[in-house]
Amino acid sequence: MARFHLHLLSDSTGETLEMIAKAALAQFDDSDVIRHFWPMVRSQQHLERVLGEISANPGLVLFTLVNNTTREALEEKCGVLGLPAVDVLDVVTDALEDMLGQEAKGRPGRQHQMNDAYFARVDAIQFTIAHDDGIAWEDWEEADIVLAGVSRTSKTPTSIYLANRGYKVANIPIVVESPPPRALFGLRRPLVVGLTTAPGRLIQVRRNRLLSLSQSPDTDYVDGGKVSEEVKYARRIYADNGWPVIDVTRRSIEETAAAVINLYNERRISADSRPDGAKPI
């Protein structure tokens, strides 16, 4: 198994760099990667400490450094050590400069500024937490997205992920014995999305959840017939109301969220193209 050191340097939080590295590494099997994460590298002194660690553990260096002095010092040292140093945003930034006809600002962490978008994201997170699992349904009209689904279809983690992307999300469990509030069926502003999954997979997830809580798995919660009826009941509700449905059986939370965002954007584009500007119901 191939083993190597991977150094990730950023003059900001390093979140973007980590995601890019993770996505790239996912394309390779049988690799033993030792990651070294160096965020907020903004001074020569800090860089010198990091370079000492790179010298001691040579490997691939990926970075996002907008300060030319810091960047040149890193590239020079890596050249002396014979190590590859790659700026993962260079190609994108160069293409944008050509397209926009202007130079990049070169300010570290600019995407994390506490501007209107930042505070809108904070509001979205607060709203989403306050409207989890059917709570405060009276405010659902204020949501951007409402997720519906039977228990353990990843409604809450998907909602939180979407909230971090700036969307106000509410979620509601679909329970055969307790129908959703009527307000759910009269929503006009939010996009309502139904989440579903294969009964067999749902039983497995629920059983694991019960065992993790030291509870007996011998309940209707994991009964094959009951679970199948739950899933069918939820799908009938989705179909009767014309809601889009996402099968989360083989989707990660990130993939489910991406599908929801795609539906949301399609709906918004459709609304913008209507002559009267009305939102689709």
C-alpha positions in Angstrom: 0.0 0.0 0.0 1.4 3.4 -1.0 2.1 5.7 1.9 3.0 9.3 1.8 2.7 12.6 3.6 0.3 15.3 2.4 0.7 18.8 3.6 -2.2 21.2 3.3 -1.4 24.9 3.8 -3.8 27.8 3.9 -3.8 31.4 4.9 -7.5 31.0 5.9 -9.5 28.3 7.6 -8.4 25.7 5.0 -11.9 24.4 4.6 -11.8 24.8 0.8 -8.4 23.1 0.6 -9.5 20.1 2.7 -12.6 19.5 0.5 -10.5 19.6 -2.7 -8.0 17.2 -1.2 -10.7 14.9 0.1 -12.4 14.8 -3.3 -9.1 14.1 -5.2 -8.0 11.4 -2.7 -11.4 9.6 -3.1 -10.3 8.7 -6.7 -7.5 6.5 -5.4 -7.6 3.1 -3.7 -5.0 1.5 -1.5 -3.2 4.7 -0.4 -2.1 5.4 3.2 -2.1 9.2 3.4 -0.7 11.0 6.5 -2.3 14.4 6.4 -0.7 17.5 7.9 -3.1 20.4 8.1 -1.7 24.0 8.5 -4.5 26.7 8.5 -4.1 30.4 9.1 -0.5 30.6 7.8 -0.2 34.4 7.5 3.3 35.3 8.8 6.8 34.4 7.9 7.4 33.1 11.3 4.5 30.7 11.1 5.6 29.6 7.6 9.1 28.8 8.9 7.7 26.5 11.5 5.5 24.7 8.9 8.5 24.4 6.5 10.5 22.7 9.3 7.7 20.1 9.6 7.6 19.6 5.8 11.4 19.1 5.8 11.0 16.4 8.5 8.1 14.7 6.7 8.6 15.3 3.0 5.6 14.8 0.7 3.1 16.5 -1.6 2.3 20.1 -0.7 -1.1 21.6 -1.6 -1.8 25.2 -0.7 -4.0 28.2 -1.0 -1.9 31.2 -0.2 -2.8 34.6 -1.7 0.1 36.5 -0.3 2.9 36.5 -2.9 5.7 36.7 -0.4 4.5 33.8 1.6 3.7 31.8 -1.5 7.2 32.4 -3.1 8.9 31.4 0.1 7.0 28.2 0.2 7.6 27.4 -3.4 11.3 28.2 -3.1 11.8 25.9 -0.1 9.8 23.1 -1.7 12.0 23.5 -4.8 15.1 23.1 -2.7 13.7 20.0 -1.1 12.5 18.6 -4.4 8.9 18.5 -3.3 5.9 19.3 -5.5 3.9 22.3 -4.4 0.6 22.9 -6.0 -1.8 25.9 -5.6 -5.1 24.3 -6.1 -7.0 27.5 -7.0 -4.5 28.8 -9.6 -6.2 27.5 -12.7 -9.7 28.7 -11.5 -8.4 32.1 -10.4 -6.5 32.7 -13.7 -9.6 31.8 -15.7 -11.8 34.2 -13.7 -9.2 37.0 -14.2 -9.3 36.5 -17.9 -13.1 36.3 -18.0 -13.7 39.3 -15.7 -10.9 41.4 -16.9 -9.6 42.2 -13.4 -7.0 40.9 -11.0 -7.9 38.8 -7.9 -8.0 40.8 -4.7 -5.5 38.5 -3.0 -7.1 38.8 0.4 -6.9 35.6 2.6 -10.2 34.3 3.9 -12.3 36.7 1.8 -15.0 34.1 1.4 -15.4 34.0 5.2 -16.1 37.8 5.7 -18.9 38.7 8.1 -21.0 40.3 5.4 -24.7 40.0 4.7 -24.3 36.5 3.3 -22.6 35.4 6.4 -25.4 36.7 8.7 -28.0 35.2 6.4 -26.3 31.8 6.8 -26.3 32.3 10.6 -30.1 33.0 10.4 -30.6 30.0 8.3 -28.8 27.7 10.8 -30.8 29.2 13.7 -34.1 28.8 11.8 -33.3 25.2 10.8 -32.4 24.1 14.4 -35.6 25.7 15.7 -37.7 23.8 13.1 -36.3 20.3 13.3 -38.6 17.2 13.5 -41.9 19.1 13.0 -41.3 21.8 15.6 -42.9 25.2 15.1 -44.9 24.3 12.0 -46.7 27.6 12.2 -43.5 29.2 10.8 -43.0 26.8 7.9 -44.1 29.4 5.3 -40.8 31.3 6.1 -38.7 28.3 5.1 -36.9 28.0 1.8 -37.2 24.2 1.9 -39.3 21.7 3.9 -38.1 18.1 4.0 -40.6 15.3 4.7 -39.8 11.6 5.3 -40.2 8.7 7.6 -37.9 8.2 10.6 -34.2 7.8 9.7 -34.2 9.1 6.2 -31.5 11.7 7.1 -33.9 14.6 7.4 -32.0 16.4 10.2 -28.4 16.1 9.0 -29.5 17.0 5.4 -31.3 20.1 6.9 -28.3 21.2 8.8 -26.0 20.7 5.8 -28.4 22.9 3.7 -28.6 25.5 6.5 -24.8 25.8 6.3 -25.3 26.6 2.6 -27.6 29.4 3.6 -31.1 27.7 3.2 -33.8 28.0 5.8 -35.0 24.4 6.2 -37.7 22.8 8.2 -38.3 19.0 8.4 -41.3 16.9 9.3 -41.5 13.2 10.1 -44.1 11.2 8.3 -45.8 8.9 10.8 -48.7 6.6 9.8 -50.4 7.0 13.3 -50.0 10.8 13.3 -50.7 12.6 10.0 -48.8 15.8 9.4 -50.4 19.1 10.2 -52.7 20.5 7.5 -50.4 23.5 7.2 -47.9 21.3 5.3 -50.2 20.8 2.4 -51.0 24.5 2.0 -47.4 25.9 1.8 -46.7 28.3 -1.1 -43.3 29.7 -0.6 -41.1 26.7 0.5 -40.1 23.9 -1.8 -41.4 20.7 -0.2 -39.3 17.6 -0.9 -40.1 14.0 0.0 -37.3 11.8 1.1 -37.6 8.0 0.7 -35.4 4.9 1.0 -35.5 1.2 0.4 -37.4 -0.6 3.3 -34.6 -3.1 3.7 -32.0 -0.4 4.1 -34.3 1.5 6.5 -34.7 -1.5 8.7 -30.9 -1.9 8.9 -30.4 1.7 9.8 -33.1 1.7 12.4 -31.9 -1.6 13.9 -28.4 -0.2 14.3 -29.8 3.0 15.9 -31.7 0.9 18.5 -28.7 -1.2 19.2 -26.5 1.9 19.7 -29.0 3.1 22.3 -29.0 -0.3 24.0 -32.7 -0.8 23.1 -34.3 -4.0 21.9 -34.6 -4.3 18.1 -37.8 -6.4 18.5 -40.3 -3.7 17.8 -42.7 -2.5 15.0 -40.1 0.2 14.3 -38.0 -2.5 12.5 -40.8 -4.9 11.5 -40.5 -5.6 7.7 -44.2 -5.3 7.0 -44.7 -2.2 9.1 -41.7 -0.4 7.6 -42.9 -1.2 4.1 -46.3 0.3 4.9 -44.6 3.4 6.3 -42.6 4.0 3.2 -45.7 3.4 0.9 -47.8 5.8 3.1 -45.2 8.5 2.7 -44.9 8.0 -1.0 -48.7 8.3 -1.4 -48.6 11.6 0.4 -45.8 12.8 -1.9 -47.6 11.7 -5.0 -51.0 13.2 -3.9 -49.3 16.6 -3.4 -47.1 16.5 -6.4 -43.9 16.9 -4.3 -40.5 15.9 -5.8 -39.1 12.8 -4.3 -35.4 11.9 -3.6 -34.4 8.3 -2.8 -31.6 8.5 -0.2 -30.9 4.8 -0.2 -27.5 5.1 -1.8 -26.9 8.8 -1.4 -24.6 10.5 1.1 -26.0 13.6 2.9 -24.0 15.8 0.6 -25.4 14.1 -2.5 -29.0 14.4 -1.1 -28.4 18.1 -0.3 -27.1 18.7 -3.8 -30.2 17.1 -5.3 -32.4 19.3 -3.1 -30.5 22.4 -4.2 -30.9 21.5 -7.8 -34.6 21.1 -7.4 -34.8 24.4 -5.5 -32.8 26.2 -8.3 -35.0 24.7 -11.0 -38.1 25.9 -9.2 -36.7 29.4 -8.8 -35.8 29.6 -12.5 -39.2 28.4 -13.4 -40.8 31.0 -11.2 -38.6 33.8 -12.6 -39.7 32.8 -16.2 -43.4 33.1 -15.5 -44.9 36.3 -16.9 -46.6 37.2 -13.6 -43.6 36.3 -11.5 -45.8 34.0 -9.4 -44.2 31.2 -7.4 -45.3 27.7 -8.4 -47.4 25.9 -5.9 
